[in-house]
Amino acid sequence: MPAKTRYSIFSLVRNAFSYHENWEEAWRSPEPRPEYDVIIVGGGGHGLATAYYLAKEHGITNVAVLEKGWIGGGNTGRNTTVVRSNYLWDESAHLYEHALKLWEGLSQELNFNVMFSQRGLLNLAHSPHEMRGLARRVYALNLNGIDSELLNLEQVRAMCPILNFSPKARYPIYGASLQRRGGVARHDAVAWGYARGADARGVDIIQNCEVTGFQISNGKVHGVETTRGTIRANKVGVVAAGHSSVLADLAGFRLPIQSHPLQAAVSEPVKPILDTVVMSGAVHVYVSQSDKGELVLGAGIDSYNSYSQRGSPKVVEDMFGALVELFPIFSRLKVLRTWGGIVDVCPDASPIIGRTPVEGLYFNCGWGTGGFKATPSSGWVFAHTIANDRPHPLNEAFGLERFSSGHLIDEHGAAAVAH
């Protein structure tokens, strides 16, 4: 065994027995300073990406990321990691495609393996009507220069032979759309990579620092009140998925958002058997297999409003039933664990990224079930918006004002299954 390998194994064992207390920190844990140029509220993937791009793309390094818990401990660590850009409307397609292009070079960009695996994504159709809907989406994506294909029954069978192709199935398979560049990534690695990259550029990442109020006078923000004292800044960006409406209320305005629990589950690990992501809106489940062999699956949101990170048993029961309907081969697998996150959903199932009625206060929220896949693009355009006090063309249509103008971006069809 090479000496370097022996040293690495010894170091790993030694640090395991010391509860990793001697490991070198990946980023600093500074005390909050009295004032910053920009404060980012929320230390998940979107908030950390915003701070990273503020420093890298705009040279704004006097930035604090305030997280009420630990980095990536909210929705970033509670999602199911699907990445895709096959959205119907032009505005959404361009925003998510920009994210997918950033994903494709993100490990190199951050010098940190985010384990992005472009294994492809199948969206199944179970009726002629669904096939026509998928065809419409595929053609719209192709017009925008985004990869998407329409597969017939035999092509789906060749790609994923373990699906239930019985003609007597309750939900017979007619075909599918395929985005070959779609796939999955490692959720916590994304948070860690952006945190390390932002820290290296001088950003302060401050954990266990909950924002309890805003300092606002004459319609302009001047800082935030936190559990660790007052911190001043003339620009504040809020990226607090699940609790956006709570923070907006603290700032004195309302958001057209509802928060819901979103549940997911993983099975016991098994040998590699599913090498793509499979989604079905009609049967209402989606599933992929992790690198450890677990099946990762989810479905739709719980119908009731809640800020709890748990949901109702019925949604989990329906999710498992849908999985077995599509994959009878999985019927005897044991469930390893279930969990829930909080999603905030806008009336048109599209996000809000832009300015607010308070000068210097910006909100990035309302991603619903599609936030993880947008992480790089969300941070990139939000950083541009904060730095320039105006939106980038990619997020210009996603401003809060669309709810008064009526220019909504209805992506309920693309978000028919949580993912």
N, C-alpha and C positions, 0 to 999 in steps of 0.2 A: 504494500500500500504506500503511495507517495507520501512524503513527509507532510506536505500541505494538507492532504486529505485527513491524515491522522490528527493534525493540529485542529482542523475544523471540527471533527467529531468530538475531540476532547473538550474544545471550547463550548460546544453545544451542550454536552453533558454537564460540564461544570456550571454553566449559567442556568441550566434547568434546576439543579439542586439549590442554587441561590435565588430561585424565583426570578431570574433574569435581572436582578438588581444591578449587575455590573455591565449590562449591555450598553453600548454607546447609543445615546438618544438619536433618533432619526430627525428630530426637530427640537428646537428650544422650547422651554416652558417659562417664558418671561413673566414678570409682574406687569400688569397694565400700566402704561404711561398716562399722564393726565390728558394728552391731546394727540390726535393723529390727523392726517390729511383725509383718510377714508376709514370708516368702520364698516366691516361686513358682519352682519348678524346671522349666524348659522354656520357651523363648521362641518357640514356635510360635503358631498362631492361638488355641488353647484357653488357653494360659498367658497370653498378652497380653490376651485378652478377660477372663480372670479378674481380672487386675490392674486393667484398665480399670473393671470393674463394682465391684470393691472400693472404688475411689476414688469413682466416680460415685454408686453406689447406697448405700454404707455409710460414706462419709466416711473410709475408711482409706487414707491416702496415703503413710504411711511403709512402702513396699513395695519390694522388690527382685525383679526378674525375672532369673534366672540362666540363661544359655544357653551351652552348651558350645562352640557354633560361632557362626553368625551368625543373626540374626533371620529366622525363616521358612525356614531352610535344611534342615529335616528334612522330615517328611511334608507340612507345609503347602505347601512348594514342589514336592512330588513327586506330587500327586494330580491327579485329572481333573475337579474342580470342580463335580460334579453336586450340585444342591440339590433336595430333595423332602421330603415328610412322609408319604408313603403307606405307613405301617407298620401291621401287623395289630393288635397287642395295645394295649389302652387306654394302658398306661404309656408305651410307645414312641410311640404316635401323639401323645399330648399333649406329650411332650418335644420331638419333632421339629417339631410344629406351632408350638410356641412359638418355636423357632429360625426357622422360615419367616416368621413374623410379624415377628421382629426383622430378618431379612434384608430384608424389604420396605421398611423405613425406615432401613437401616444406612448408606447413603451420606449421608443427611441427618443422622443421629445423629453420625457421625464427621466430617462435613464433608470427606469423602474418597470419591471415586468408586470403589466396589468392583466396578463393572461387572456388577451383578446383572441378569440377563436372564431374565425369566419367559416362556420360549418354549415351555413345556409339555414333558411327559415321557410317552412311550408305552412301555408294558410289554407286549410281544407275547405272544400265546398261539398255540401250534402244534398243539393237540389239544383235543377237547371237555373232557378232564379239566382242562387248563390254564385253559380258559375258566371252568369252575366254580370253580377256585381264585381266579381274578381277581375273579369275581363276589362271592365270600365277602369278599375284601379290600375291594372297593369298598363293599359294604353296611356293613361294619364301620366304615369311614372315614366314611361318610355319617351313621351313628348318632352318631359323635363330632363331627359338624359340620365335617368336613374335606372339601374338594372332591375328588371322584374320580368318573369316569364310565366306563361300560363301552361300548366301541365294537364294532360289528359289522365284517365284512370290508370292506364298501363305505365305511364311515366312515373306516376306517384308510387305505384306498386314496386317498380324497379328501384326507386330511391329509398323507400321505407317499407320493406316487405312485411314487417311485423304488425302493421295496422290491420284492423278488421275490415277485410274486403268482401265479406259475405254479402251476396245480393239480398239476403233475408235480414240483414242488420237493420236495426231501428233507424239508424242514420247512415244510409249507404253513401259511399264516397264516389263523387262524380269527377273530381279533379282537384286542382289546387293551384295557388300562385306560389312562386318561388323567388326569393331574393337570395342569391348565392353569396352575396357579400355580408349578409346578416349573420348573427351568431350570438355569442355570449362573452362576458368578461368577468373578472374577479372583482366584486363590489368593494371590498375593503382595500384591495390593492390600489384602486383608483383614488380613494381618499388619501391613503398613505403617500402615493406618488405625488399628488398635487400638494399635499402638506409639506413634504420634503422639498419640493421645488420652490414653493412660495417662501418657506423659511430660508432657503439658501439665498434668496433675493432680498432678504431683510424684513419680510412680513412677520409680525408678531402673532403667534397662534396662542390664544388664551382660552384654556378649557375651564370648566366649572365656573362660568361667568355668565349668569342669566341676565338678560335685558329685562328690566321691570318698568321702563318708561322712556319717553323721549323728551329732550329739552327742545321746546319749540316756542319761538316768539316771532310776532309779526309775519306769520306764515312761513317761517324758515326754520330748518332744523339746525341745532347747534351742538348736539351730542346726545348721549344716552345715559340713562340711570341703570346701574347694574347692581348685582349682589356684591360686587367688589368695588363699589363707588362710582362716582360720576366720571365719564370719559367723554371728552369734547371732540367734535369733528364737524366740519361744515358739509360733509357728504356722508350719508349713511345708506348702505345697500342692505336690504333685508331678504334673506334667502332661507326661510325657516319653514320647510315643507310640513304641512299638517297643522301648523299654528299661525299661519299667515294672517288669518282674519282676526286672531287675538291681538297680534302686534299692531295691525292696522287700527283696531279699536283704541289701543293705547295712544296712537298718533292722531286720533280724532276723526277718522273717516272709515267708511265701510267698504268691504270688498264683495263682489258677487261670487262668493265661494262657499261651498259646503264641504265639511271634512267628514270622511268615512273611514272605517277600518278596512284594510285590505289584507287578506290572509294568504299564506303560502305554506308549503310543506316539502319535506324531502323524505325519500324512502331509505331503507337500508341500502348499503352499497352492493352493487352487483357488477359482474364483468361487463365490458363495453358491449352495448347492444343497440344503442340509439345514437347515431352520429349526426343528427340534425335537430333543429328545434321544430316542434309540431304544434300548431295552433288550430283551434276550431271554435268559431263563434257560436255555431248552432248547438254543439254538444257542450260547449262552454268549459274548456280546459285548455291549458297549454303545458308542454312538458319538454324538458331537455335532460341530458345526463351530464353530471359534473365530472371533473377530472378524477375525483375520488370514487366515482361509480354510483353516486346517489342520483335518483331521479328527482329533479327539481320541478315542482308543478304549482300552478296557481289558477285562479279563475277570475270571477268578478268581485266587485266591492260588496261589502255588506250594505243593505239598503238604508240602514238607520245612520243618523249623525252621531259621531262620537270622537273624542280625543284619546280613547284608550287604544293600546297596542294589542288588542285581542278582538276576536269577532265571534259570531254565533256558530254553534256546531253544525247547523243546517248547511251553511256554505261549504264547510269542509266535507260534509257527507256528500253533497252534490258533486263536488270536485272529484272525489274518489270514484263516484259512480260514473262520471263522464270519462275518467281515465280508463276504467275497465271496459267501458263501451267501445272506446277506440282501440285499446290494447288489451285484449283478453289475456295475453301472455303475462301481464303484470298483476293478475288478480290475487295472487298469493304473496305478493311482496308485503313486508312489514313497514309501517310508517315509523321513521326514526324520530321526527319532531315536526311540530307545526309552530307558526308564529304569525304575528300581525304587524303591520305598519299603519301609518295614518296618511291618507292622501287628501289633498284639497282639490276640489273639482269645480271648474267653471261651467257655466251653462252651455258653452259650445265645445267643451272637452279640449280646449286649447289654453295655453298658458298666458299669464300676464307678465310682460317683461318691459319695464319702463318707468317713467316718472309718475309721481303721485301728486295730489293737490298740495302737498307740503314741499316747498322749494328745498332742494338738496336731499330729499328722501326718495329712494328708489326701491321698487318691489319686484321680485322675481318669484313667481308662485303660480299655483293653479295648474301644475303639470299633470294632475290626475294620476293615471297609472303609467304614464310614459316618461317620467322624469329621468330615470337612470340612463336610458339610451341617449338622452340629449345632453348629458353632463358636460362634455367638452364645449359644445356649441353654446350652451346656455351660459357658461362662464365667460366664454369669448365675447359674445354680444353684450352681456351685462357689463363686463369691464369697459367695453367701448361706450356704452350708454352713460355710465358713471363718469368716465374720464372726460367725455365731451359734452355732457349734459344734453345729449340728444341720441336717439336710437340709431343703430346701424340699419341699413336697408333690410337685413335679414330679420330683424325683430320689430321693424317699424309698424307692421300690421298687428302686432300683439300688445298694443298699448291698452291702458285702462279705458281710454276714451271710446273704444269700439263698442262698449256696452251702452253708450248714449247715442252713438251715430248709427248703430244697427249693422255695422260691417263685421259680423261675426264670422268665425272660421270653424264651421261645424265638422269636427272630426270624431263624432260619436261612432261612425262606422269603422274607422281605423282603430278605435279603442273598444271594440265590441267585447274583447276579452282582455282582462287586465294582464299586463306583461311588463 
